[in-house]
């Protein structure tokens, strides 16, 4: 009830009580005499006024106190807590009841109810959750949180989650603010969990993802005074929306298509294997049925043949017995009749005739018996022939049936071979397409590498050319500097370079120029005069058996004379060595080299001739 309305009602009642009269007027106009020990009421009403004032004041005070308490006294519900801040209280947590003065204090109402937060992340194009293989994942689930009922958690929730503005006297920590803060905390952890695995791994390990999120979210919620009651990821799916202009989306599409194609290939392979196995099972069942039917018919034919054989044998035995008995009876009957008719005849002729007749009868009976047996055998042969014909017909039917089965099986195998060839062709085509794609990529890479290598080779060639030009210029300058040297300096330089070698090889040269003992042998040389003037000249033999003749011929050569002249001319300081002219003179006069070779051959021949002559004379 409104306190103002209560106060006005009490005032109205108090006024009505004050306006009541206490004098009663009798209907009888006559006045009665006062009775002894009875006072008139009009004289004793004064004491009611202070009593009314006091009671009205008390009622007013009580109403005022009630109104004040109803306005400033706050009682907590079972699912909330108060956090009061003011001059006398600094963030005091109240869970029962308290006095609250709006002008001096601020109250924050913290709800302790359980809050369910629905988790739907990654379902928008603007904020995708990318997995390790760049695919877009969509997480669906829910969280149950609440404010922890201890004082520190309630105080933290009031400070960090209070949605009030500055100057407000009452602030409420509502469910919307809790949901917003939980969503902000969960956003980053979901993104981190998605980036650690591929989409297939995430779908296969939902429980692992849930435990990971629980371990990451609980400490962050505790800083806001929130307690995680439960977290459940119900589904992880893919957001099939990719932008062809985005690099990450292109990578995701490539990964997705490769996985899809691989799964399709595996599915087709499994389907083909299943079809092949089903066909093989059907073939085995058909073969088993045919084998069972063949065995059954074979057994039936064997039983029929056995029964017919036994029947024919029994019939033949019965016929033979009957024919034998009949023949015996007829013979006995004939004999008895003849004995009766001829009983009176005692002559030997008659007996002989009788015997002859008996023999004839017996022979005729035997002939008849043979004829009957032959007829029976002929009938049995015809029956066996008919049986053989029936067996032959059955065998032909079996052969035709087996041929039809084999042809059907061959047709089925051909069909399976065609299907398998088609599958192999498709597989080879897919593999060839992949190989061509790989070759194309390899060719592009090789082309790029070849272009880069050509550029590198061009750069290296330019550097090498520049280096060669510089070296050629250096060699040219060096040759020009050497050409400016005098022949004397060049001779000294050559002597310095080759004198040691010449001195070291000089004994070998002298030994080579000396007469060789192997030409004339190791025996002592004995000179003897001959018919000619020069036959016994020892100088000729020494020259022929040593290198002096060759050396003499070289010195007598015009080329060597020219070379010596140039060397002598170059001994002057001003003379220059014309090595090119020397080499040119040697190369332009090959006849000189040939003459030297011919002279050496002549010397060798003369030595050989002299040696032969000497051995002959000895």
C-alpha positions in Angstrom: 0.0 0.0 0.0 1.2 3.5 -0.7 2.5 5.2 2.5 1.0 8.5 1.6 -2.4 6.9 1.1 -2.1 5.2 4.5 -1.1 8.5 6.2 -4.1 10.4 4.7 -6.5 7.6 5.7 -5.3 7.7 9.3 -5.7 11.5 9.4 -9.2 11.2 8.1 -10.1 8.6 10.8 -8.6 10.8 13.4 -10.6 13.8 12.3 -13.8 11.8 12.3 -13.1 10.6 15.9 -12.6 14.2 17.0 -15.9 15.4 15.4 -18.1 12.8 17.2 -20.5 14.1 19.9 -20.9 12.6 23.3 -24.3 14.2 24.2 -27.4 12.2 23.7 -30.7 14.0 23.1 -33.7 12.2 24.2 -36.8 12.1 22.2 -38.9 13.1 25.2 -39.0 16.8 25.6 -39.3 16.6 29.4 -36.0 17.0 31.4 -35.3 14.4 33.9 -33.7 15.3 37.2 -30.2 14.2 37.8 -29.7 11.2 39.8 -27.4 11.0 42.7 -23.9 9.5 42.0 -24.3 10.2 38.3 -22.3 13.0 36.7 -23.2 14.7 33.4 -21.1 13.5 30.5 -20.6 16.9 29.0 -18.4 17.9 31.8 -15.8 15.0 31.6 -14.7 14.9 27.7 -11.6 17.0 28.0 -9.2 14.2 28.6 -9.9 12.6 25.2 -8.1 15.4 23.3 -4.5 14.7 24.5 -5.1 11.0 24.2 -6.1 11.4 20.6 -3.1 13.6 19.9 -0.7 11.2 21.4 -2.2 8.2 19.6 -2.2 10.0 16.3 1.4 11.0 16.8 2.3 7.4 17.5 0.5 6.2 14.5 2.1 8.8 12.3 5.5 7.9 13.6 4.9 4.2 13.0 3.6 4.9 9.5 6.7 7.1 8.8 9.0 4.4 10.1 7.3 1.8 8.0 7.5 3.9 4.9 11.2 4.6 5.5 12.0 1.0 6.2 10.1 -0.1 3.1 12.1 2.4 1.0 15.6 1.9 2.5 15.6 -1.6 3.8 16.6 -4.2 1.1 16.3 -7.9 1.4 18.2 -10.3 -0.9 16.5 -13.0 -2.8 17.9 -16.5 -2.7 19.4 -16.2 -6.2 21.2 -12.8 -5.8 23.7 -10.9 -3.8 24.3 -7.1 -3.0 27.6 -5.2 -3.3 27.2 -1.9 -1.5 29.8 1.0 -1.8 29.6 4.2 0.2 31.4 6.4 2.7 31.1 3.8 5.5 31.1 0.6 3.4 33.7 -0.2 0.7 32.3 -2.9 -1.6 30.5 -4.8 1.1 28.9 -8.1 0.0 25.5 -8.7 1.5 23.6 -11.9 1.0 20.7 -11.4 3.5 19.3 -7.9 4.2 20.6 -4.4 4.9 19.7 -0.7 5.0 20.6 1.2 1.9 20.7 4.9 1.6 20.4 5.9 -2.1 21.8 9.4 -1.7 25.0 8.2 0.0 25.6 4.6 -1.2 25.6 2.6 -4.5 24.2 -0.9 -4.7 25.1 -3.5 -7.3 22.7 -6.4 -7.7 24.6 -9.6 -8.8 22.5 -12.4 -10.1 23.6 -15.9 -8.9 21.4 -17.7 -11.5 22.9 -20.2 -13.9 23.4 -18.7 -17.3 23.4 -20.8 -20.5 25.5 -19.4 -23.3 24.9 -20.8 -26.8 28.1 -21.3 -28.8 27.8 -20.7 -32.5 31.2 -19.6 -34.0 32.6 -19.5 -37.5 29.2 -19.4 -39.2 29.8 -15.9 -40.7 32.0 -14.9 -43.6 33.4 -11.9 -41.7 34.9 -14.0 -38.8 35.8 -17.4 -40.0 37.5 -20.0 -37.8 40.3 -21.5 -39.9 41.7 -25.0 -39.2 45.3 -26.2 -39.8 44.4 -27.1 -43.4 42.9 -23.6 -44.1 39.3 -24.8 -44.1 36.5 -22.9 -42.4 35.1 -24.6 -39.3 31.8 -24.0 -37.6 31.5 -24.8 -33.8 28.1 -25.4 -32.2 27.7 -26.0 -28.5 26.7 -24.5 -25.2 28.2 -23.3 -21.9 26.7 -23.1 -18.4 28.2 -20.5 -16.1 27.3 -18.6 -13.0 28.8 -16.1 -10.6 30.7 -18.0 -7.9 28.9 -17.4 -4.6 32.0 -16.5 -2.5 32.6 -12.9 -1.6 35.7 -12.3 -3.7 34.0 -13.7 -6.9 30.8 -11.6 -6.2 32.9 -8.5 -5.7 34.9 -9.1 -8.9 31.7 -9.7 -10.9 30.3 -6.5 -9.6 33.4 -4.5 -10.5 34.1 -6.1 -13.9 30.6 -7.0 -15.2 28.5 -4.2 -13.8 26.7 -2.5 -16.6 25.8 0.7 -14.8 26.8 4.3 -15.6 28.5 6.7 -13.4 26.1 8.4 -11.0 23.6 5.6 -10.9 22.4 4.4 -7.5 21.6 0.8 -8.5 23.6 -1.3 -10.9 22.5 -4.8 -12.1 24.9 -7.6 -13.3 22.5 -9.1 -15.9 22.7 -12.2 -17.9 23.3 -10.3 -21.2 26.5 -8.8 -19.8 27.7 -12.3 -18.6 26.9 -13.8 -22.1 28.7 -11.0 -23.9 31.9 -11.4 -21.7 31.8 -15.2 -22.0 31.5 -15.0 -25.8 34.5 -12.6 -25.9 36.6 -15.0 -23.8 35.5 -18.0 -25.9 36.2 -16.4 -29.3 40.0 -16.5 -29.0 40.2 -19.9 -27.5 38.0 -21.4 -30.2 40.2 -19.8 -32.9 43.3 -21.3 -31.2 41.8 -24.7 -30.9 40.7 -24.7 -34.6 44.2 -23.7 -35.8 45.9 -26.7 -34.1 44.4 -29.5 -36.2 42.7 -30.2 -39.5 38.9 -30.3 -39.9 38.8 -34.1 -40.0 40.9 -34.3 -36.8 38.7 -31.8 -35.1 35.5 -33.8 -36.0 37.1 -37.0 -34.8 38.3 -35.6 -31.5 35.4 -33.5 -30.2 36.0 -34.6 -26.6 39.7 -33.5 -26.8 38.6 -30.1 -28.1 36.1 -29.8 -25.3 38.7 -30.6 -22.6 41.1 -28.1 -24.3 38.5 -25.3 -24.2 37.6 -26.1 -20.6 41.2 -25.9 -19.5 41.7 -22.6 -21.3 38.3 -20.9 -20.4 38.1 -21.7 -16.7 41.1 -19.4 -15.6 39.8 -16.5 -17.7 36.2 -16.8 -16.3 37.6 -17.0 -12.7 39.1 -13.6 -13.2 35.6 -12.2 -13.7 34.2 -14.1 -10.7 32.5 -16.6 -13.0 32.4 -20.4 -12.5 32.2 -22.8 -15.4 29.6 -25.4 -14.7 29.7 -27.3 -18.0 30.9 -26.9 -21.6 29.7 -29.1 -24.5 30.7 -28.9 -28.2 27.9 -30.7 -30.0 29.0 -30.4 -33.6 31.9 -29.2 -35.7 31.1 -28.6 -39.3 32.5 -26.8 -42.4 31.4 -23.4 -43.7 31.3 -24.1 -47.5 31.8 -20.5 -48.6 35.2 -19.6 -50.1 36.3 -16.4 -51.9 38.3 -17.1 -55.1 40.2 -13.8 -54.5 41.5 -14.7 -51.1 44.8 -16.6 -50.8 43.8 -18.6 -47.7 40.5 -19.5 -49.3 42.3 -20.7 -52.5 44.6 -22.9 -50.3 41.5 -24.3 -48.5 39.8 -25.0 -51.8 42.9 -26.9 -53.1 43.1 -28.9 -49.9 39.4 -29.6 -49.9 39.3 -30.7 -53.6 42.3 -33.0 -53.1 40.6 -34.6 -50.1 37.3 -34.9 -51.9 38.9 -36.4 -55.0 40.9 -38.9 -52.9 37.8 -39.9 -51.0 35.9 -40.3 -54.3 38.7 -42.5 -55.6 38.7 -44.6 -52.5 34.9 -44.9 -52.6 35.0 -46.0 -56.2 37.8 -48.4 -55.5 35.7 -49.9 -52.6 32.6 -50.1 -54.8 34.5 -51.8 -57.5 36.1 -54.3 -55.1 32.6 -54.9 -53.6 31.1 -55.5 -57.1 34.0 -57.9 -57.9 33.5 -59.8 -54.7 29.7 -60.0 -55.2 30.3 -61.3 -58.7 32.8 -63.8 -57.5 30.4 -64.9 -54.8 27.6 -65.3 -57.3 29.9 -67.3 -59.6 30.9 -69.6 -56.7 27.2 -70.1 -55.8 26.3 -70.8 -59.4 29.2 -73.3 -59.7 28.1 -74.9 -56.4 24.5 -75.3 -57.6 25.6 -76.7 -61.0 28.0 -79.1 -59.3 25.2 -80.2 -56.9 22.7 -80.7 -59.8 25.4 -82.6 -61.8 26.1 -84.9 -58.9 22.4 -85.4 -58.2 21.7 -86.3 -61.8 24.8 -88.5 -62.0 23.6 -90.4 -58.9 20.1 -90.7 -60.3 21.5 -92.1 -63.6 23.7 -94.6 -61.7 20.8 -95.7 -59.6 18.6 -96.1 -62.7 21.3 -98.0 -64.6 21.9 -100.3 -61.6 18.2 -101.0 -61.1 17.8 -101.7 -64.8 20.8 -104.0 -64.8 19.6 -105.9 -61.8 16.1 -106.1 -63.3 17.4 -107.4 -66.6 19.6 -110.0 -64.9 16.8 -111.3 -62.8 14.5 -111.5 -65.8 17.1 -113.3 -67.8 17.7 -115.8 -64.9 14.0 -116.4 -64.5 13.6 -116.9 -68.2 16.5 -119.4 -68.4 15.1 -121.4 -65.4 11.6 -121.4 -66.9 12.9 -122.5 -70.3 15.0 -125.2 -68.8 12.1 -126.6 -66.8 9.7 -126.4 -69.7 12.2 -128.3 -71.9 12.7 -131.0 -69.3 9.0 -131.4 -68.8 8.4 -131.7 -72.5 11.2 -134.2 -72.9 9.9 -136.3 -70.0 6.4 -136.1 -71.4 7.5 -137.2 -74.8 9.5 -140.0 -73.3 6.6 -141.3 -71.2 4.3 -141.2 -74.2 6.7 -143.1 -76.3 7.3 -145.6 -73.6 3.5 -146.1 -73.2 3.0 -146.4 -77.0 6.0 -148.6 -77.5 5.9 -150.6 -74.3 5.0 -153.7 -76.1 7.8 -153.5 -78.6 10.8 -155.3 -77.3 12.9 -155.5 -80.5 16.2 -153.9 -80.6 15.3 -152.1 -83.8 12.5 -150.4 -82.1 14.6 -149.6 -79.1 17.2 -148.2 -81.4 14.6 -146.2 -83.2 13.2 -145.1 -79.9 16.6 -144.1 -78.8 17.2 -142.3 -82.0 13.9 -140.6 -81.6 14.7 -139.7 -78.1 18.0 -138.3 -79.3 16.3 -136.3 -82.0 13.7 -135.0 -79.4 16.5 -134.1 -77.1 18.4 -132.4 -79.9 15.3 -130.6 -81.0 14.6 -129.5 -77.4 18.2 -128.3 -77.1 17.9 -126.5 -80.5 14.7 -124.9 -79.3 16.3 -124.0 -76.0 19.3 -122.5 -78.0 16.9 -120.6 -80.2 15.1 -119.2 -77.1 18.3 -118.4 -75.4 19.5 -116.6 -78.6 16.3 -114.7 -78.8 16.6 -113.7 -75.2 20.2 -112.7 -75.7 19.1 -110.7 -78.7 16.5 -108.9 -76.6 19.0 -108.3 -73.9 21.5 -106.9 -76.4 18.7 -104.6 -77.8 17.9 -103.5 -74.3 21.5 -102.8 -73.5 21.8 -101.0 -76.9 18.8 -98.8 -76.0 20.3 -98.2 -72.5 23.6 -97.2 -74.1 21.7 -94.9 -76.5 19.8 -93.3 -73.5 23.2 -92.9 -71.7 24.6 -91.3 -74.8 21.7 -88.9 -75.0 22.1 -88.1 -71.3 25.8 -87.6 -71.8 25.2 -85.3 -74.8 22.6 -83.4 -72.8 25.2 -83.0 -69.9 27.8 -82.0 -72.4 25.5 -79.4 -74.0 24.6 -78.1 -70.5 28.2 -77.9 -69.4 29.0 -76.2 -72.7 26.2 -73.7 -72.1 27.5 -73.1 -68.6 31.1 -72.6 -69.8 29.9 -70.2 -72.5 27.9 -68.3 -69.9 30.8 -68.3 -67.5 33.1 -67.1 -70.4 30.6 -64.4 -71.3 30.5 -63.3 -67.6 34.3 -63.4 -67.4 34.6 -61.3 -70.6 32.1 -58.9 -69.1 34.1 -58.7 -65.9 37.3 -58.3 -67.9 35.6 -55.4 -69.9 34.6 -53.8 -66.6 38.0 -54.2 -65.1 39.7 -52.9 -68.3 37.4 -49.9 -68.2 38.3 -49.3 -64.6 42.0 -49.7 -65.4 41.6 -47.4 -68.3 39.9 -44.8 -66.1 42.5 -45.2 -63.4 45.3 -44.9 -66.0 43.6 -41.8 -67.5 43.4 -40.2 -64.1 47.0 -41.2 -63.3 48.1 -39.9 -66.7 46.2 -36.6 -66.1 48.0 -36.3 -62.8 51.3 -37.2 -64.4 50.7 -34.6 -67.2 49.9 -32.0 -64.6 53.1 -32.9 -62.7 55.1 -32.8 -65.9 53.6 -29.4 -66.8 54.4 -28.0 -63.3 57.9 -29.6 -63.6 58.3 -28.1 -67.1 57.3 -24.7 -65.8 59.8 -25.0 -62.9 62.5 -26.2 -65.3 61.7 -23.3 -67.6 61.9 -20.8 -64.7 65.2 -22.5 -63.6 66.5 -22.5 -67.2 65.7 -18.7 -67.5 67.4 -18.0 -64.2 70.4 -20.3 -65.1 70.6 -18.5 -68.6 70.6 -15.2 -66.9 73.3 -16.4 -64.4 75.3 -17.9 -67.3 75.0 -14.6 -69.2 76.2 -12.7 -66.2 79.1 -15.1 -65.6 80.0 -15.0 -69.3 80.1 -11.3 -69.3 82.3 -11.3 -66.2 84.5 -14.0 -67.8 84.7 -12.0 -71.1 85.6 -8.8 -69.2 88.2 -10.8 -67.2 89.7 -12.4 -70.4 89.9 -9.0 -72.0 91.7 -7.6 -69.0 94.1 -10.6 -69.0 94.7 -10.3 -72.8 95.5 -6.6 -72.3 97.9 -7.6 -69.5 99.6 -10.3 -71.6 99.8 -7.8 -74.5 101.4 -5.3 -72.3 103.8 -8.0 -70.9 104.7 -9.1 -74.4 105.3 -5.6 -75.5 107.5 -5.0 -72.5 109.5 -8.2 -73.2 109.9 -7.2 -76.9 111.5 -4.0 -75.8 114.2 -5.9 -74.0 117.6 -6.2 -75.7 118.9 -9.6 -77.0 121.6 -9.4 -74.4 119.1 -9.2 -71.5 117.0 -11.9 -73.1 120.1 -14.1 -73.4 121.0 -13.5 -69.8 117.4 -14.3 -68.8 117.5 -17.6 -70.8 120.9 -18.5 -69.4 119.6 -17.9 -65.9 116.6 -20.1 -66.5 118.2 -23.0 -68.4 121.9 -22.9 -67.4 121.4 -25.3 -64.5 119.6 -27.8 -66.6 122.2 -27.5 -69.4 125.1 -28.1 -66.9 123.2 -31.0 -65.3 122.7 -32.7 -68.8 126.1 -31.8 -70.2 127.7 -35.1 -69.2 124.9 -37.0 -70.9 125.3 -34.9 -74.0 129.1 -35.6 -74.1 128.4 -39.3 -73.5 126.0 -39.2 -76.4 128.5 -37.5 -78.7 131.2 -40.0 -77.8 131.7 -43.2 -79.9 129.2 -45.8 -78.9 130.6 -49.2 -77.9 127.5 -51.1 -79.0 128.0 -50.2 -82.6 131.4 -51.9 -83.2 131.2 -54.2 -80.1 133.2 -54.2 -77.0 136.3 -55.7 -78.6 139.3 -53.4 -79.1 139.4 -51.6 -82.5 142.2 -52.6 -84.8 142.9 -50.3 -87.7 144.4 -51.6 -90.9 145.2 -50.0 -94.2 143.2 -51.0 -97.2 143.3 -50.5 -100.9 141.7 -47.0 -100.8 143.1 -43.9 -99.3 140.4 -43.6 -96.7 139.8 -47.2 -95.8 141.9 -47.1 -92.7 141.2 -43.6 -91.5 140.2 -43.8 -87.9 138.6 -40.4 -87.8 135.9 -41.6 -90.2 135.0 -44.5 -88.0 134.9 -42.3 -84.9 132.7 -39.8 -86.6 130.5 -42.5 -87.9 130.1 -44.1 -84.5 129.3 -40.9 -82.6 127.0 -37.9 -82.8 129.6 -35.5 -84.2 128.6 -36.2 -87.8 125.0 -35.2 -87.0 126.2 -32.1 -85.1 128.4 -31.2 -88.0 125.6 -31.5 -90.5 123.4 -29.3 -88.3 126.0 -26.6 -88.1 126.4 -26.7 -91.9 122.7 -26.2 -92.4 121.7 -22.8 -93.8 118.9 -22.5 -91.3 121.3 -22.9 -88.4 123.7 -20.4 -90.1 120.8 -17.9 -90.3 119.9 -18.5 -86.7 123.5 -18.0 -85.6 123.7 -14.8 -87.6 120.6 -13.4 -85.9 122.0 -14.4 -82.4 125.3 -12.7 -83.1 123.5 -9.7 -84.4 121.4 -9.7 -81.3 124.4 -9.6 -79.0 124.5 -5.9 -79.5 122.6 -3.9 -77.0 120.6 -2.2 -79.7 119.7 -5.4 -81.5 116.2 -6.9 -81.0 115.3 -10.6 -81.1 113.1 -11.5 -84.0 111.8 -14.8 -82.7 108.9 -14.8 -85.0 111.2 -14.6 -88.1 113.2 -17.6 -86.7 110.2 -19.7 -86.2 108.8 -18.6 -89.6 112.1 -19.5 -91.3 112.0 -22.9 -89.8 108.4 -23.6 -90.6 108.8 -22.2 -94.2 111.8 -24.4 -94.9 110.7 -28.0 -94.2 113.4 -29.1 -96.7 116.1 -28.3 -94.1 114.5 -30.7 -91.6 114.1 -33.4 -94.3 117.8 -32.9 -95.3 118.9 -33.3 -91.7 116.8 -36.5 -91.4 118.3 -37.8 -94.7 121.8 -37.0 -93.5 121.2 -38.9 -90.3 119.9 -41.9 -92.2 123.0 -41.8 -94.5 125.3 -41.7 -91.5 123.5 -44.6 -89.9 123.7 -46.6 -93.1 127.4 -45.8 -93.6 128.1 -46.9 -90.0 126.2 -50.1 -90.6 128.2 -50.7 -93.8 131.5 -50.0 -92.1 130.7 -52.3 -89.3 129.8 -55.1 -91.7 133.0 -54.6 -93.7 135.0 -54.7 -90.5 133.5 -57.9 -89.3 134.0 -59.5 -92.7 137.7 -58.5 -92.8 138.1 -59.8 -89.2 
